[in-house]
C-alpha cells in the first residue's frame, strides 16, 4: 500500500535538474553564498518574495541579478532607507497639467511587473 502512494507522486527530476543548473551557474560567479542562493530559489518556487539583508560587499545585488538573468526574468532593486515610503516602492499618481489628469508613475516594483 505504501509503495502505491509513492508511485502516484509527481516526478520532480526535471525541476531538480533545473534548480541545480541555476545554482551551478551562480556558483561560477558567487563564492560562499550557497545558502542565500538556495533560499532565493526556494522563495521563487513558493511564489514568494525575497528581502536580502547583509553587510556591504557580500554580493547581494549581484546574486539577485544573476538569479534573474538565469531565469530570464526582470530585476529591480530598492535601497531601503529609514525615510522610504510605500509610494517609493509601488509608484504614485503625478499630475499632468497639459492633459489635466493624473498619470501613474511606476516605481521599481511595478515598473518591472507591467
C-alpha positions in Angstrom: 0.0 0.0 0.0 2.8 2.4 0.8 4.6 1.7 -2.5 1.3 2.6 -4.3 1.2 6.1 -2.6 4.7 6.9 -3.5 4.2 5.7 -7.1 1.5 8.4 -7.6 3.7 11.3 -6.7 4.9 13.8 -9.3 8.3 13.3 -10.8 10.4 16.3 -9.8 13.6 15.1 -11.6 13.4 17.9 -14.2 12.7 20.5 -11.6 15.7 19.3 -9.5 17.9 19.4 -12.6 16.8 22.9 -13.4 17.5 24.1 -9.9 20.9 22.5 -9.9 21.7 24.1 -13.2 20.8 27.6 -11.8 22.8 27.0 -8.7 25.9 25.8 -10.6 25.7 28.9 -13.0 25.6 31.2 -10.0 28.4 29.4 -8.3 30.6 30.3 -11.3 30.5 33.9 -10.2 29.4 34.0 -6.5 31.6 32.1 -3.9 30.4 31.2 -0.5 26.8 32.2 -0.7 25.2 28.8 -1.3 22.7 29.1 1.5 21.5 32.5 0.2 21.1 31.2 -3.3 19.2 28.1 -2.0 16.8 30.3 -0.1 16.2 32.7 -3.0 15.3 29.7 -5.3 13.1 28.3 -2.6 11.2 31.6 -2.3 10.8 31.8 -6.0 9.4 28.2 -6.2 7.0 29.1 -3.4 5.8 32.1 -5.4 7.2 34.4 -2.7 9.3 37.5 -2.3 12.9 37.9 -1.1 14.4 40.5 1.1 18.1 40.2 1.1 19.9 41.7 4.1 23.6 41.8 4.9 26.7 43.9 5.3 28.1 45.7 2.2 30.2 43.6 -0.1 28.7 40.1 0.2 27.3 40.2 -3.4 23.6 40.6 -2.5 22.7 42.6 -5.6 25.0 40.6 -7.9 23.4 37.4 -6.7 19.9 38.7 -7.3 20.9 39.9 -10.8 22.4 36.5 -11.6 19.3 34.7 -10.5 17.1 36.9 -12.5 19.3 36.6 -15.6 19.4 32.8 -15.1 15.6 32.6 -15.1 15.2 35.3 -17.9 13.0 37.4 -15.6 13.0 41.1 -14.7 15.2 42.6 -11.9 14.7 45.7 -9.8 16.4 46.8 -6.7 15.2 49.1 -3.9 17.7 50.6 -1.5 15.8 50.7 1.9 16.3 53.8 4.0 14.6 55.0 7.1 12.5 57.5 5.1 11.3 55.0 2.5 7.6 55.5 1.7 5.2 53.0 0.1 4.9 55.2 -3.0 8.7 54.9 -3.4 8.2 51.2 -3.9 4.9 51.0 -5.8 4.6 54.3 -7.5 2.5 57.4 -7.3 0.0 59.4 -9.3 1.6 62.6 -10.8 -0.5 65.5 -12.1 -0.1 66.1 -15.9 -1.0 69.8 -16.4 -1.1 69.5 -20.2 -3.8 66.9 -20.1 -5.4 68.0 -16.8 -5.2 64.5 -15.4 -3.1 62.2 -13.2 -0.6 59.8 -14.7 0.6 56.9 -12.6 4.4 56.9 -12.3 5.6 53.4 -11.8 8.5 52.8 -9.4 10.9 49.8 -9.2 8.4 47.1 -8.2 5.5 47.8 -10.5 7.8 49.1 -13.3 9.1 45.5 -13.8 5.7 43.9 -13.5 3.8 45.8 -16.1 
